[in-house]
């Protein structure tokens, strides 16, 4: 199924307005492909036949903690007069 990601009026559907988040009928594959290339649709691939990915050794990866960003010229103690 194709999802609308940018609002547009479809000239081949009597200028029907498709809003963001609407489902677009996939009757004409060439039209769906064209609208996706133009940035109006997002085509979702249906992969029911492919098995799910197995879990990686049972452990979840934790996100790395990044240091907080500071403004230029600010020292560690917060005193701007130093």
DOZA-389031 format. One record per residue (C-alpha): residue number from 1; y, x, z. Coordinates in nm, 4 decimals. Layout:
BEGIN
SITE    k     north      east        up
SITE  NUM         Y         X         Z
...
This chain:
BEGIN
SITE    k     north      east        up
SITE    1    0.0000    0.0000    0.0000
SITE    2    0.3500    0.1244   -0.0800
SITE    3    0.6304    0.1000    0.1756
SITE    4    0.9974    0.0668    0.0858
SITE    5    1.2008    0.3585    0.2234
SITE    6    1.5300    0.2748    0.0467
SITE    7    1.6544   -0.0781   -0.0279
SITE    8    1.6621   -0.1752   -0.3948
SITE    9    1.6422   -0.4710   -0.6340
SITE   10    1.3352   -0.4783   -0.8589
SITE   11    1.4280   -0.5718   -1.2129
SITE   12    1.0698   -0.6674   -1.3019
SITE   13    1.0423   -0.9113   -1.0068
SITE   14    1.3445   -1.1287   -1.0964
SITE   15    1.5796   -0.8840   -0.9156
SITE   16    1.4122   -0.9452   -0.5812
SITE   17    1.5680   -0.7455   -0.2964
SITE   18    1.3247   -0.5130   -0.1190
SITE   19    1.4528   -0.3934    0.2188
SITE   20    1.3464   -0.0857    0.4150
SITE   21    1.0019   -0.1367    0.5683
SITE   22    0.8907   -0.4064    0.3222
SITE   23    0.5553   -0.3779    0.1461
SITE   24    0.5746   -0.3342   -0.2297
SITE   25    0.2908   -0.4873   -0.4366
SITE   26    0.0904   -0.2285   -0.6291
SITE   27    0.0256   -0.4391   -0.9378
SITE   28    0.1670   -0.1770   -1.1763
SITE   29    0.0614    0.1778   -1.0784
SITE   30    0.3071    0.3421   -1.3220
SITE   31    0.5979    0.1439   -1.1738
SITE   32    0.4937    0.2349   -0.8177
SITE   33    0.4717    0.6019   -0.9140
SITE   34    0.8148    0.5879   -1.0813
SITE   35    0.9793    0.4217   -0.7804
SITE   36    0.8160    0.6759   -0.5483
SITE   37    0.9513    0.9633   -0.7605
SITE   38    1.2990    0.8061   -0.7479
SITE   39    1.2849    0.7903   -0.3666
SITE   40    1.2515    0.4143   -0.3181
SITE   41    0.8853    0.3957   -0.2124
SITE   42    0.6480    0.5876    0.0096
SITE   43    0.2906    0.5617   -0.1113
SITE   44    0.0333    0.5600    0.1688
SITE   45   -0.2997    0.7099    0.0749
SITE   46   -0.5970    0.5056    0.1885
SITE   47   -0.8757    0.7439    0.2833
SITE   48   -1.1384    0.5250    0.4461
SITE   49   -1.4221    0.7362    0.3072
SITE   50   -1.3107    1.0663    0.4602
SITE   51   -1.4401    1.1281    0.8128
SITE   52   -1.2019    1.1912    1.0979
SITE   53   -1.1295    1.5512    1.1906
SITE   54   -1.3392    1.6783    1.4803
SITE   55   -1.1550    1.7814    1.7950
SITE   56   -1.0860    2.1533    1.8229
SITE   57   -1.3116    2.2838    2.1028
SITE   58   -1.2102    1.9973    2.3332
SITE   59   -0.8838    2.1551    2.4498
SITE   60   -0.5443    2.0207    2.3650
SITE   61   -0.2761    2.2646    2.2627
SITE   62    0.0371    2.2591    2.4757
SITE   63    0.3748    2.3049    2.3090
SITE   64    0.5417    2.6390    2.3705
SITE   65    0.8464    2.6268    2.5940
SITE   66    1.1536    2.7640    2.4226
SITE   67    1.4445    2.9150    2.6166
SITE   68    1.7465    2.6889    2.6531
SITE   69    2.0340    2.7662    2.4212
SITE   70    2.3726    2.8585    2.5655
SITE   71    2.7211    2.8706    2.4256
SITE   72    2.8638    3.2056    2.3202
SITE   73    3.0400    3.4013    2.5900
SITE   74    2.8785    3.2215    2.8845
SITE   75    2.7143    3.4506    3.1373
SITE   76    2.3951    3.3757    3.3304
SITE   77    2.5709    3.2698    3.6521
SITE   78    2.7978    3.0196    3.4783
SITE   79    3.1211    3.1960    3.5775
SITE   80    3.3372    3.2166    3.2656
SITE   81    3.5930    3.4489    3.4334
SITE   82    3.3577    3.7462    3.4519
